[in-house]
Amino acid sequence: MNTSTRGEKMKEEREIPDSSFTSAMTLAQMGLPNVPSRYVLPPSQRPRPGLILHPSTTLPIIDLSCLNNPSLRSQTIDQVRIACKDLGFFQVMNHGIPASVVKGSLDAAKEFFNLPAEEKMHLMSDNVHEPVRYGTSMNHAKDKVHFWRDFIKQYSHPILTWIHLWPTNPPTYREKMGKYSKAAYMLQKQLMEAVLESLGLNRNYLHKDIEEGSQVLAVNCYPACPEPDLALGMPPHSDYGSLTILNQSWQGLEIMDHDKKWHPVPVIEGALIVQLGDQMEVLSNGQYKSVVHRATVNLEKKRLSIASLHSLALEKKIGPALELVDEQTPNCYKEASFSDFLDFISHNDILEARYIDTLKKSP
């Protein structure tokens, strides 16, 4: 086949009709040799999967069981402080969630995304305020460039308020995902105590607000992608909440350090990933930064991830802790709520603007 003919063929393959909704799973099942043009990133934003990024860098792993040992607690809090200050990221071992519960949640995710398209479409919405919504890309109705990802997002705390809205198919979805959701919520409380203590605050700071806070499970599916060097599963972004607990079936998450260099996050058996969000950056008055991360895609493997996103209640505004503000370190951030963030992403392209930047006060 000559070059011009091949070029025309690729053009035709990229110009798959852009219906109002076509999931990444549907496109993957079509066996396309190329990604449709709407998934092709500008050259400057493309990943470089052949490049091994900083293999000598060891990302922090913290043994949470040491928090229960009085002689090891302060040393462990120091590890949390260093990880939060350096990266806004760490992995945790001995976190108390049984391996069977973690596996069960990933199994439920796999079963859900493997359902026929029509079984999922009744949950489809591009309204970011919906408590349960199925979708593709980030927001398929507004994205200028699409991302090779399907998702279901579901409000999860208090679980009895929301679980009746979750999918009833697969039949075990609510049971398996519910167990994981409740376990992740309990783990989040332990992690918040450690992070707050690492800032020099009382570990029970904002205890009532955290108890009444929001939990959203973002269940993601990144199908095998025919051109992983041209597309991403999710663009570089930070999460809005206080912290995110993530489990993943396969490597694909990358985090950015303060020098704007990318680091692939390995899958470590038995470990869960913890990422600081924008609320923690605000609360800490900038001592800790929310971690910018992205999801890459793989030529051969489908990847699943479950992000348990935690924040204060939907309408609860948060600003810097008064204990972390003084003459030397003035208040650097405006107050904001989870609801304010949802309004922002409803009207803005996250490729072009980060919400946290709108909260920073001018020097």
Disulfide bonds with the S-S distance in Angstrom:
none
